[in-house]
Amino acid sequence: MVTITIDGEKRDLPEGTRLATFLKDHPEGCAVGIIRPATKEQSATGSLTLSTTAGEVTIESSGQGTRFLSPESAAGLLLHWGDRYAAAFGPFPATFTPDRKPHLYERGDVILGCGGYDPARSYLIFARSRHSADHGAGADGGVIGRVVSGRGVLDRFVAGDRVTTVEPVISWADTSRSFTTTDPDLILEDGMHVVTYIRIVAQGYSPDKISIEAAGSVEHLLLALQRGQFSVGRATSTHILDPHLAGSEDVPKEHRRPRREGAVTVRTDGKTAGGVYIYRADVPASLVHSVVGQVIHGIELVRIAKAKDHLAVRLQPERIDLLGLPLEKAREIALRYGVALVVDKEGEGRIVVSQEPGTTLDVLHEKKVIVTTAPSDKVIDIELDEAKAPMSCEVFRRFTGLREHDAGMMPVFFKFDDVVLFKPKIASGTKITPENLPVDESPPAALAITNDSRKGAGLIGVRLSANKEFGPTSEPFEGTNIIGRVIDTDKLRKLKERETIYVREVRR
């Protein structure tokens, strides 16, 4: 038998067990992290895990924090008092000079303070929310650490809770024999550690309390990773980057904070605006990065990932995007999250085409979502051919709304014979380079966009029948980019000019 650790859980397995044993439900093509047993050298990270009767919190200590957050000092401390702003454990004796004036604290700060300005009655104080107070701290404000994981526990502290144990967080100092792999036939060795996924908790989210301070940029994170994969486009000494939504122009600048190991950010400006970053090392805050989450499992996988790896990701919470869903399915999702669903019009076969609020955290915070629906004959299913026309598909998704949602919209511009033309609002200066031009014949039900070689660039069209001369937008083949096909062709026959229709992308 061999003993291995899979995602923190020890398992005793027969010798010769292969990695495939644990990859049955693993996303196809996603790498896992392997730390071989020869990698014995470890080092403390400067972080500590405090186990309390209300749950675990991980604290990144600073300054004299290591001394006051040691097992000898902190283990066994009882909750002495708590209010909406802070919770204090103690008392215990310490040596410092109280400043006797208020200081500003952020949620998650760990403060060394005292009662009655007497350091002999000192407390470890956890800031539950941003506030200004005189906690009897030193001139520097007394912040000796910061909670980087388990902030939801801070809100659960009640009378009688205590610190049970304090343990240092250990990282692997030598990663020379650690690597990522997708090989299912890898034989597991005794003492090996395997990390199969990264878990990220969104900024402002906990099961008990929702903060909407970064709701817009968090929504971008949930959109970027909603398929459960982080695609590493760049790996440096400080971070890994998933750039597949780079180029986004509307990511809000919301939560500027220091980017510590395990922090997840979205870039808000520059060439990679919209890219998602996960940090391997501490770096200062940036004007062009919003902190949107924190890795709470799988930081080892982040440390050893390399460019072109695809990593499995689990998000807390999952994105709540009801667009494109049948009303019955939307109702099921709202019920699962304990959210009231307000519908504009009831009826069978109706499809959700908009929702308010539009972000997941706002929905969870308000516990209510208002949806607009449309009859199914106004919702047309399409398939996009991203492999053959990636640039044109990106333009189409961006200006119909399919980039952010499963349902988008287009106004009917003109209709004649078996051709229907649509004219979404495409920003001037948008490049539509010729790609995937028809050869010999434009196939029936093809969906196309006119490229930059023609005056009507940006026009979307569908032709129900095949044609050997003109494409779906009634342009010659050299001006036509085929981007996919329409599945619901029967619905096209009923459309009228100037009405708005909804499109829903079907993925194989």
N, C-alpha and C positions, 0 to 999 in steps of 0.2 A: 504493500500500500504506500501511496505518497500523499502528503498533505500540501494542499495549495490554498490560496486565498483568492476567491472570485468576488470582486466588488465589495471587499471588506468582510466576506463570510468565509470561514475556514471549511474546507471539505476534505474528507479522506476518500481517496479514489484508488482504483486498481492501477498498478504500474502499466504504462503504455497507453493511458487514456489520452485521446486526442482533443484538440481544441474544439473540434466540430460538436462535441458533446454539449457545449454551452452556447452554440451559435444557431440553434434551431429557430429561434424567434428573433435573431439579430438582423437588423436591416442589411439587405444585400449590398456588398461592396464597401461596407464600413469597417475600418480597421479597429483593432483592440490593442491595448497597451500590455506589453509583457515585461515584467521585471524579474530577471533570472535570479536563482538563489545565490549565485556567486556575488551578487551585489549586496554585500553585508554592511558596508559602511553607511552610517546614518548621521544626520546632523539635525539639531533643533532649529526650527524656523523662526523662533522669536514669538510664536503664537502658542496659546494655551487653551485647553478645553476644560471648561468648568462644568462639571455635572451637578445639577441641582435637582431638587425634588419636583421642579416644574419642567425640567428638560435640560438639554445641553446647549451651551453657548461657547463659541470659539472667539477668543479675544487675541488681538494683535497688541502685544504690550509695547510700551515705549518708555524711555527714561528709566525712572526707578520702579516702573510697573512690575518688572520681573520679581523684585523683592517682595512687594505687597500682594502679588498674585501667586505666590509660591504655595505648594501644598502645606507647608508649615504655617503660613499666615492666613490663608483663605479657607482651607478645608474646615468644615464644621460651623462656619459663620451663619447666623440666623438672620432672616429678614426682620429688621427692627422697625422700619416704617416705609410706607409707600403712598404715593399720590399719583395723579394723572401725568405728572412730569418726570418723576424719578422713583427709584426703589433703592433702599440703603440696607446693606448687610453689615452687622457688627454688634457691639463695638469691639475694638481691639486697640492696643497701644501703638503709636507711631511717633516719629520725630520729624517735625517740620514746623514752619511758622505760618499760622493762618493770616490771610491777607485782609480779612474783614471788609470785603466789598464784593458785589455781584460779578459774575462772569457769564459769558454766553456759551451754551452747550448745545451740541447736536445730538439727535437720536443715535444711540449706540455708544456714546462716550462713556468710558469708565473713569470715575472721578475718585480721588482720595480726598475726603473731607472730614470734618469733625463736628461734634456737637458742643455748643457753648464755647467755641474757640479753644477747646481743650484737646490737644492731640492725643492725650491719654484715652480719649473716647472717640477714636477715629472710625470711619465707615468706608466701605467700598460702595459707591453710589453709581447705579446704572441709569443713564438718561433715557427715559421712555419717549421723549419728544423734544423738539427744539425749544429751548427756554433760557431765560436769564435768571440766575439765582445766586445767593450767597450760601454756599454749602460749607463754609469754613475751610475752604481750600487755600493752597499756597498762592503766591503772587503770579505763578504761571497758569492759574486756573485749576491745577491739580489733575488734569487729564493724564492718566497713566496707561491708557489703552483704549481700544475701540473694538466693539463687537462686530466681527466680520461674517459671522454665521450664527443663525438661531435667534435673530432679533425678535421673532414672534414670541419667544419665551419671556422676554421682558414684560410683555403685556399680561402674562399669566401668573406672575408672582403674586402670592397672597400670604396672609399671616400664617406662620408656621413653616414656610418654605426655608430651606437651608442649602448651603453648598456642601455637597457630599465628597467630591474628589476634585483634584486639580492635576492635570497631566499635560506635559509638553507635547506639542504637535511635531511629529518627526517627518522629515522629508529624506528622500534618497540623495545623498551627497554625490555618489558616483553613478552616473547613468551610462557608463561605457558599455554595459551589457544589457541595457534596457532598450526596447525598440517597439515599433508598431508593426502589426502584420494582419493580413487577411487570409493567411494560409490555414485552412481548416484541418490539415493533417499534422500540424505542429504537435509534437508529443510533450505533454506537460511534465515538468520535473518537480521533484520534492522541494518544497519551500518557495515555489514560484508564486508571484502575485500577478493576477490578471485583472485589468480594468477594462470593462466593455462599453461604458457610456459616460457622458458628462451630464450632470443634473444642474440646471440653472434656475434660481429663484429670481423672479423679476423685481426690480426696484419698486418698493412701495407695496409689495404683496405679502400678506401672511393670511392664513386661514381665518384668523380672528379679526383682522383689521386691514383695511385697504386705504392706502394713501395715493392720491392722484397727482403728486408733484411731478412725475415724469410719465404721465399716461400716454402722451403722443409718441415719444421716442421708444417707450416700452412696446407700443403697438408695432413699431417698425421691427423691433427685435422678434416679436412673436410671428410676424409675417415672414421675416427672413428665414427663421428656423422652424416654421410650422410643419414641414415635412419630416422633421426629426433628424436632420443631418446638418453638420457644420463642415463645409468644404474648405479645406485649408489652401488658400491661394498664396499665402506668404507666411513663412515661419522665421522669426528673428529671435534674438536673445531675450527680448522683453515681451513679445506677444505672438499670437497667431491671428490671421485675418481671413475672414470669409468675405470675398469681394463681390458675390454674385448679384447683390442689389446696389453695388456702387454706381454712382451716377444719379442717385435720387436727389431731388432739389428741395424737398419739403420736409426734411427731418428737423423737428424743433430742437432748439438749444434750451434744455430744461434743467439738467442736474449735473452741474460741474463740480467734481470732487476728485481728490487724489485717486489715481488708478493703482490699486494695490494688487498683489498677486491674487488671481482668481476673479478680479473685477471684469465685468463685461461692459463694453461701451459701444456706442454707435457714433461714427464720425459725422459731423453736421456740416462740414464745408470742405472744399478742395476736390481733387480728382477722385478720391475714394469716398466721397460723401455717401452715406448709406451703407458702407461696409461695417461689418460686425467684428469687433476685436475682443479677444480674451487674453488677459495679461499673465505672463510667467514670472514677472518681477515687478517690484514697486517702481512707479514713475510718477512725476508730479501731475497735477490737474492740467487740463488743456482747454483753451477757449473753444476748440473745435471738436470736443468729445463730450457726449452726454453719458453718464454712468446709468446703465439700464438693468443691471443684474449682477448676481454673484454666483460663482461656481460653488456648490455645496457638496458635490461628489464628483470625483474624476479629475482632480487637479493634476494627478500623476500623468494621465493621458494627455492633458494640455501641455505638460512640460516636455514630453518626448515626441509629440506629433511633428510630422515633417510636411513640407509642401506637397500638395496633391493628395494628401490623406483625406478621407471622408470619415467623420466621427459621428457616432450616434449621440443624439442629444435628447434629453427629456426636459420639458419646461414646466414651471409652476408660476402662473396657471397656464393652461392651454388657451389658445386664442378663441374668443367668442366672435365668430363672423358668420352671421346667419344668411347673408346674401347668396342667392342661388338655390337655397334649400326649400323643399316643399314645406308649407306651413305646419304640417303635422310633425315633421322632423325638427323644425325650429322650436316648436312647443316642448318637445322631449328634452332638448338641450337646455332651454330656460328652466324647466323643472329640475333638471339635474343640478344646476347651479343655484337653485333657490331664487330665481329671478322672475319677476312678474312680466308677462308678455302682453303688450297692448297692441291689438291688431286693428288696422284701418277697416278691413272688410273680411268677414268670415266667408267660407265657402270651400267646396272641394276643388282640388287641383290648383290652388293658388300658390304662387311662388314668391318668396321674399325678395324684393328688389332694392330695399334700403332699410337702414336701421339707425336709431338715435337713442342713446349716444353711440358714437362710432368706434370707441376704443374699449377694449376688454376691461381695463381697470375702472373706467367710468361706469360701465354696466354693472360690475360687481359692487362698486361703491354705492350706486343709486339703487341697486337691487331691482331695477326696472329697465326694460328696453321696449321702445316703440318701433314697430315695423310697418313698412308699406309693402303691399303685395300686388301682384299682377296676375291675370288669368294665364293659364299655361299656354294658350295659343299666342300670347305676346312674348313668350320666352323661347328663343331659338337656340338649340344645342349645336355647337360647332366643335370641330377638331382642328388644332393648329399644328403645322408641320415645322416644328422648331429646328429639326435636324437639317432641313434643306433651306429654310429661310429664317435664320435666327434673328437677324437685325430687323427685318420687317415684322416678325411676330412680336418683338419687343416694342416697336412703335405702336402696333395695333393694341397690345395689352395696356400700354401706358395711357393712351388717349381714349380708351373705352372704359377703363376702370378695372380691367381684368388682371392688372398687375397686383392690385391690392385685394381683390375679391373674386369669388367664383362667378359673379354675375356683373356684366357691364351693360352699357347702353349706347345706342346709335340712333340718330334721326334718319328716317327714310327721305332721301333727296329726290329721287326720280325713279319711275318704273315704266318700262315699256317692253313689249313682247315677252321674252322669258328672262329679262334682265332686271335686277333690282340694284339700285345704287344707294349708298349711304355716305353721309358726309360728317364724320366726327370732327370736333374742333382740335385740329392738329396745330401746334405752335409753329409760327413762322421760323424758318431756319432749320427745321427738323430734317435731317438727311434720310432719304429713302433710296439707298443704293440698289441698283439692279441686282437681283438674285432670284434663283429658281424660276427662270422664264419658261413659259410653255414651249414645247418643241413639237412640231407637226400638228398638234391639236390641243385645245384647251378642254380639259375633261368636264363632264357634267357635274353640277353642284359645287364647282371649285369656288373658293373664296380668295379674292385677290385684292391687292392695293396697287394703285398707279405709282410708278417710281419717278425719280427726279428727271428722267429723260423726257418727260411729257409735261405739258402745261398744267394739267389737272392733277399733279402729284398730291397724294394723300386721299384720293377718292377710293372708297371701298366698294367692291361689287361682287355680285353672285350671278352666274348664268346657269340656268337650269339644264340646258342641253349642251352637248359638245359642239365646238366650233373650230374650224381649221384656219380661220383668218383673224378673229379678234378674241381677246381675253375677256374675263368676267366684268371688267370695267369698260368694255367696248373700245379699248385701246389696242393697237397692234401688239404683237407678242413682246417686242423689245421694250415696251413701256409697262409691262405687266409682271408683277411679282406674285406668284401663287403662294399663299400663306396657309392654306388648309382647305377644309371642305365643310359644307353645311349638311348637318344630319337631318334636320326637320325641314325638308324642302317643301312639303305640303303647306306649311304655315306661311311661306313666302308669298304664295298666290293670294292670300287674303289681306296682305298689307296695303296700306294706303299712303300716298305721299304726305309728307310733313308729320306723320305720327312717329313717336319714339318707340323703338322696340328694344328688348333686352336680349343679350346674348349670354350663354352659359357655356363655359369651356368644359368639354368632356376629355378626361385624360385616360389613356390606356394603361 
